[in-house]
Amino acid sequence: MAKPNYTDVKGQQRLDQILGFCVALGRDMMVSGANLERAELAIERVCHAYGLKDVSIFMLSKFVTLSARDKQDRAAVKQLSIPPAGIHLQRLKQLNRLAFTVAAEKPAPGQLEALLTKANEVQDYPDWVILLAQMAGMTALCLMFGGGPREILPVLLITALVHYVQILLGKPGLDRIVSNAVIMFAATLAALGLMATGISQNGAVILITVSMLVIPGIPLVNAVRNLLCENEMNGIWQLAKVTIETLALGAGIYVALWLCGLKSEMSQAVISGVVLSPWALLLLSILASASFGIVFRIPPHDLWRAALGGLLTRIALLALTPYIQNRLILTALAALVASLYAEMMAVIRKDPSTYFSYPSIVPLIPGDLFYYTLVAMYTADRAMFEQNAITCLQALVGMSIGFVLAPIITHYLRKKRHKLLVARDLAREAKEAAEPAEEESYS
């Protein structure tokens, strides 16, 4: 009987370990809030560092598949499912840096699993800190949307309610579409109950503010980014999912209003129109972005960078508004400023751009337009729907275009740089392989 080739067995095991690490790294990055391009780039970087060839990556929001060959033409394929994603930017930062470290140091494949486990270990904020951050962010948004002191208390109470309802619905792993409808149903009933006590009569601004906790603004940006970065299949799927999740929010609001017989009254409610000074808007934008930085699990020493992103976005809006009336162009330019800031910080600090861009987007999400568009649709108010839907669509398209323009440019620059690095390393390997043959011929 032929003896097994232990060299081949060990080499195949090494290849399996490398590919297993790569798909697990991509999965964990996606679960932590990475966009598709960032996860793919991390996988490509590691595979290239270990000299793998014929690398093929296929990723969707639900799974990642990776196949490759080593220098001895041994082949392997690995696939993992991706659980529902959240946003945990501190974990994403550590995973991204792990990809750089592994590519630079090339540790033994047997050590990769332990390194990944360690990168996933982060010191998280306590739940009460997350809740306080949500309350602070909602207070800032409530004032920015035109609310006053009488709206702040209901917003704080409903924010706490939504926080614990989200935790409760997350335990059985309820689908986001269903949970969105349930959350906004509960929030609307709570708002109507508080209005009945006389605390506030502006239920619109209360619901607009609270809906910011569940409006899928960031998934929308990622969907458009995937469409423009050669990930069309994933982009189309994400866009459809975001649309259904948004409609679910409106369904929750509508059912609650219908049960209370107040759908027409709520649709006629308007924001009070409180005009804030530019300085107040700047301070509130800083507070909102820093607060959501905590919600997105950015560590304390980096919160000022999250606040700076929100500040720059608001400055852009204030500076451009007197000269640009078109909502699409205005939002696109403001989003471009936030995006350029995120890409610049990503290059300087070797962190994913989402680490800086997600908090920066907060002042741009059109929660008021979302609310009025959904209410008008469910109450069949055609004039109200047309007025708000067009403006909302302009804001969303502008935000998406501006926010992905800088990443698209850097995406193609990274792709080009990666190809150049691969070509350079292949040329070096070919030269090294040819040198012994040349010396032998001279002898």
Solvent accessible surface area in square Angstrom, and as a share of the most:
residue,aa,sasa,rsa
1,M,236,1.05
2,A,95,0.74
3,K,186,0.79
4,P,77,0.48
5,N,85,0.44
6,Y,160,0.61
7,T,101,0.59
8,D,68,0.35
9,V,89,0.51
10,K,134,0.57
11,G,8,0.08
12,Q,57,0.25
13,Q,101,0.45
14,R,109,0.40
15,L,3,0.02
16,D,46,0.24
17,Q,63,0.28
18,I,6,0.03
19,L,0,0.00
20,G,24,0.23
21,F,7,0.03
22,C,0,0.00
23,V,3,0.02
24,A,13,0.10
25,L,0,0.00
26,G,0,0.00
27,R,67,0.25
28,D,18,0.09
29,M,0,0.00
30,M,16,0.07
31,V,44,0.25
32,S,1,0.00
33,G,8,0.08
34,A,7,0.06
35,N,6,0.03
36,L,3,0.02
37,E,7,0.03
38,R,14,0.05
39,A,0,0.00
40,E,28,0.12
41,L,12,0.06
42,A,0,0.00
43,I,0,0.00
44,E,32,0.14
45,R,48,0.17
46,V,0,0.00
47,C,0,0.00
48,H,46,0.20
49,A,23,0.17
50,Y,34,0.13
51,G,21,0.21
52,L,18,0.09
53,K,84,0.36
54,D,99,0.52
55,V,53,0.30
56,S,63,0.41
57,I,38,0.19
58,F,94,0.39
59,M,7,0.03
60,L,36,0.18
61,S,23,0.15
62,K,108,0.46
63,F,54,0.22
64,V,0,0.00
65,T,29,0.17
66,L,0,0.00
67,S,32,0.21
68,A,3,0.03
69,R,97,0.35
70,D,15,0.08
71,K,122,0.52
72,Q,118,0.52
73,D,82,0.43
74,R,45,0.16
75,A,50,0.39
76,A,10,0.08
77,V,101,0.58
78,K,65,0.28
79,Q,114,0.51
80,L,58,0.29
81,S,84,0.54
82,I,9,0.05
83,P,67,0.42
84,P,114,0.72
85,A,52,0.40
86,G,40,0.38
87,I,50,0.25
88,H,17,0.08
89,L,0,0.00
90,Q,30,0.13
91,R,62,0.23
92,L,0,0.00
93,K,17,0.07
94,Q,58,0.26
95,L,0,0.00
96,N,0,0.00
97,R,96,0.35
98,L,17,0.08
99,A,0,0.00
100,F,63,0.26
101,T,60,0.35
102,V,0,0.00
103,A,19,0.15
104,A,79,0.61
105,E,124,0.56
106,K,104,0.44
107,P,24,0.15
108,A,51,0.40
109,P,7,0.04
110,G,54,0.52
111,Q,101,0.45
112,L,1,0.00
113,E,133,0.60
114,A,70,0.54
115,L,59,0.30
116,L,13,0.07
117,T,76,0.44
118,K,143,0.61
119,A,11,0.09
120,N,40,0.21
121,E,115,0.52
122,V,29,0.17
123,Q,163,0.72
124,D,67,0.35
125,Y,38,0.14
126,P,66,0.42
127,D,68,0.35
128,W,160,0.56
129,V,29,0.17
130,I,6,0.03
131,L,21,0.10
132,L,96,0.48
133,A,6,0.05
134,Q,14,0.06
135,M,41,0.19
136,A,34,0.27
137,G,0,0.00
138,M,0,0.00
139,T,29,0.17
140,A,0,0.00
141,L,3,0.02
142,C,0,0.00
143,L,44,0.22
144,M,33,0.15
145,F,29,0.12
146,G,3,0.03
147,G,2,0.02
148,G,13,0.12
149,P,115,0.72
150,R,134,0.49
151,E,17,0.07
152,I,39,0.20
153,L,89,0.44
154,P,0,0.00
155,V,0,0.00
156,L,47,0.23
157,L,89,0.44
158,I,1,0.01
159,T,0,0.00
160,A,21,0.16
161,L,68,0.34
162,V,1,0.01
163,H,10,0.04
164,Y,115,0.44
165,V,23,0.13
166,Q,60,0.26
167,I,70,0.36
168,L,116,0.57
169,L,26,0.13
170,G,49,0.47
171,K,156,0.66
172,P,99,0.62
173,G,60,0.58
174,L,72,0.36
175,D,73,0.38
176,R,105,0.38
177,I,53,0.27
178,V,73,0.42
179,S,11,0.07
180,N,2,0.01
181,A,28,0.22
182,V,59,0.34
183,I,6,0.03
184,M,0,0.00
185,F,59,0.25
186,A,25,0.20
187,A,0,0.00
188,T,0,0.00
189,L,65,0.32
190,A,28,0.22
191,A,0,0.00
192,L,18,0.09
193,G,37,0.36
194,L,30,0.15
195,M,37,0.16
196,A,90,0.70
197,T,94,0.55
198,G,36,0.35
199,I,54,0.28
200,S,1,0.00
201,Q,117,0.52
202,N,20,0.10
203,G,0,0.00
204,A,0,0.00
205,V,0,0.00
206,I,0,0.00
207,L,0,0.00
208,I,0,0.00
209,T,0,0.00
210,V,0,0.00
211,S,6,0.04
212,M,13,0.06
213,L,28,0.14
214,V,18,0.10
215,I,17,0.09
216,P,9,0.06
217,G,1,0.01
218,I,18,0.09
219,P,46,0.29
220,L,18,0.09
221,V,6,0.04
222,N,19,0.10
223,A,0,0.00
224,V,25,0.15
225,R,17,0.06
226,N,3,0.02
227,L,53,0.26
228,L,80,0.40
229,C,3,0.02
230,E,109,0.49
231,N,24,0.12
232,E,94,0.42
233,M,122,0.55
234,N,3,0.01
235,G,0,0.00
236,I,111,0.56
237,W,100,0.35
238,Q,30,0.13
239,L,65,0.32
240,A,52,0.40
241,K,55,0.23
242,V,12,0.07
243,T,69,0.40
244,I,84,0.42
245,E,5,0.02
246,T,16,0.09
247,L,69,0.34
248,A,9,0.07
249,L,3,0.01
250,G,1,0.01
251,A,32,0.25
252,G,3,0.03
253,I,4,0.02
254,Y,55,0.21
255,V,64,0.37
256,A,0,0.00
257,L,1,0.01
258,W,148,0.52
259,L,105,0.52
260,C,58,0.35
261,G,56,0.54
262,L,64,0.32
263,K,75,0.32
264,S,55,0.35
265,E,94,0.42
266,M,6,0.03
267,S,11,0.07
268,Q,134,0.59
269,A,24,0.19
270,V,106,0.61
271,I,39,0.20
272,S,68,0.44
273,G,50,0.48
274,V,77,0.44
275,V,141,0.81
276,L,46,0.23
277,S,58,0.37
278,P,78,0.49
279,W,190,0.67
280,A,30,0.24
281,L,31,0.15
282,L,24,0.12
283,L,119,0.59
284,L,21,0.10
285,S,0,0.00
286,I,55,0.28
287,L,73,0.36
288,A,0,0.00
289,S,0,0.00
290,A,23,0.18
291,S,5,0.03
292,F,16,0.07
293,G,0,0.00
294,I,32,0.16
295,V,20,0.12
296,F,21,0.09
297,R,62,0.22
298,I,2,0.01
299,P,8,0.05
300,P,93,0.59
301,H,117,0.52
302,D,1,0.00
303,L,32,0.16
304,W,140,0.49
305,R,35,0.13
306,A,2,0.01
307,A,13,0.10
308,L,55,0.27
309,G,0,0.00
310,G,0,0.00
311,L,40,0.20
312,L,53,0.26
313,T,0,0.00
314,R,29,0.10
315,I,77,0.39
316,A,9,0.07
317,L,25,0.12
318,L,54,0.27
319,A,56,0.43
320,L,45,0.23
321,T,65,0.38
322,P,91,0.57
323,Y,180,0.69
324,I,34,0.17
325,Q,151,0.67
326,N,66,0.34
327,R,79,0.29
328,L,55,0.27
329,I,84,0.42
330,L,20,0.10
331,T,5,0.03
332,A,15,0.12
333,L,65,0.32
334,A,0,0.00
335,A,0,0.00
336,L,41,0.20
337,V,55,0.31
338,A,0,0.00
339,S,2,0.01
340,L,97,0.48
341,Y,10,0.04
342,A,1,0.01
343,E,9,0.04
344,M,104,0.47
345,M,20,0.09
346,A,6,0.05
347,V,98,0.56
348,I,115,0.58
349,R,58,0.21
350,K,115,0.49
351,D,2,0.01
352,P,1,0.01
353,S,5,0.03
354,T,4,0.02
355,Y,2,0.01
356,F,2,0.01
357,S,9,0.06
358,Y,5,0.02
359,P,0,0.00
360,S,0,0.00
361,I,2,0.01
362,V,6,0.03
363,P,17,0.11
364,L,12,0.06
365,I,20,0.10
366,P,3,0.02
367,G,0,0.00
368,D,35,0.18
369,L,17,0.09
370,F,17,0.07
371,Y,3,0.01
372,Y,23,0.09
373,T,21,0.12
374,L,12,0.06
375,V,4,0.03
376,A,0,0.00
377,M,76,0.34
378,Y,61,0.23
379,T,29,0.17
380,A,90,0.70
381,D,53,0.27
382,R,186,0.68
383,A,75,0.58
384,M,28,0.13
385,F,70,0.29
386,E,80,0.36
387,Q,131,0.58
388,N,19,0.10
389,A,20,0.16
390,I,107,0.54
391,T,38,0.22
392,C,7,0.04
393,L,112,0.56
394,Q,56,0.25
395,A,1,0.01
396,L,25,0.12
397,V,56,0.32
398,G,0,0.00
399,M,0,0.00
400,S,2,0.02
401,I,74,0.38
402,G,1,0.01
403,F,10,0.04
404,V,1,0.01
405,L,76,0.38
406,A,4,0.03
407,P,6,0.04
408,I,27,0.13
409,I,98,0.50
410,T,27,0.16
411,H,4,0.02
412,Y,95,0.36
413,L,107,0.53
414,R,46,0.17
415,K,54,0.23
416,K,128,0.54
417,R,154,0.56
418,H,36,0.16
419,K,140,0.59
420,L,113,0.56
421,L,46,0.23
422,V,44,0.25
423,A,56,0.44
424,R,142,0.52
425,D,21,0.11
426,L,107,0.53
427,A,65,0.50
428,R,115,0.42
429,E,63,0.28
430,A,63,0.49
431,K,136,0.58
432,E,95,0.43
433,A,75,0.58
434,A,44,0.34
435,E,76,0.34
436,P,78,0.49
437,A,61,0.47
438,E,98,0.44
439,E,121,0.54
440,E,128,0.58
441,S,91,0.59
442,Y,194,0.74
443,S,124,0.80
